[in-house]
Amino acid sequence: IKMKKEYKVEIIKEGALWSILFGQGKLQFKKMERVMNDYGEKGWDVSFQLIERRRLLFFWSREAAIITFTRSKQ
């Protein structure tokens, strides 16, 4: 019997205003911890995490954390 899994993807972006004003933003680690803990309490595990740089307007860019969660399907 093969166990089925389900997946969820969460994207956490750094603040756009911070990126525009200072040319470099910073990811919200407290928000990332809160999201991961919330999913963890519901039985989800972090399966994969990626930090990506996304374009913002013409001259700026900002980072986004893409977190994939997985758990056995109920």
C-alpha positions in Angstrom: 0.0 0.0 0.0 1.4 3.3 -1.1 0.9 6.2 1.3 -0.4 9.3 -0.5 1.0 12.7 0.4 -0.3 16.2 0.0 1.7 19.4 -0.4 1.4 23.1 0.4 3.6 26.0 -0.8 4.1 29.2 1.1 5.9 32.2 -0.3 7.3 34.8 2.1 8.6 38.0 0.5 10.8 40.7 2.0 9.3 44.1 2.2 9.1 46.1 -1.0 9.6 49.5 0.6 12.8 48.3 2.4 14.2 47.1 -1.0 13.4 50.4 -2.7 14.8 52.6 0.0 17.9 50.7 0.9 18.5 48.7 -2.3 18.6 45.5 -0.4 15.9 44.0 1.7 15.8 41.4 4.4 13.6 38.4 4.7 11.2 38.3 7.7 12.7 35.4 9.7 10.2 35.8 12.5 7.4 35.4 10.0 9.1 32.4 8.5 9.4 30.8 11.9 5.7 31.6 12.7 4.6 30.0 9.4 6.7 26.9 9.8 5.6 26.4 13.5 1.9 26.9 12.5 2.2 24.2 9.8 4.3 22.0 12.1 1.5 22.0 14.7 -0.9 20.8 12.0 1.4 17.8 11.1 3.2 19.3 8.1 6.9 18.9 7.5 9.2 21.2 5.5 10.0 19.3 2.3 12.0 21.9 0.4 13.0 25.5 0.8 14.3 27.9 -1.8 15.4 31.5 -1.6 14.6 33.4 -4.9 15.4 36.9 -6.0 12.4 38.5 -7.7 12.3 41.6 -9.8 10.7 44.7 -8.2 9.7 47.5 -10.6 12.6 48.4 -13.0 15.7 48.8 -10.9 15.1 46.8 -7.7 14.8 43.2 -6.7 13.7 41.5 -3.5 14.1 38.0 -2.1 11.3 35.6 -1.5 11.5 32.3 0.5 9.5 29.5 -1.1 8.7 26.8 1.4 7.1 23.5 0.4 5.4 21.5 3.1 4.3 17.9 3.0 2.3 15.4 5.1 0.6 12.1 4.7 -2.9 12.5 3.2 -5.6 11.8 5.7 
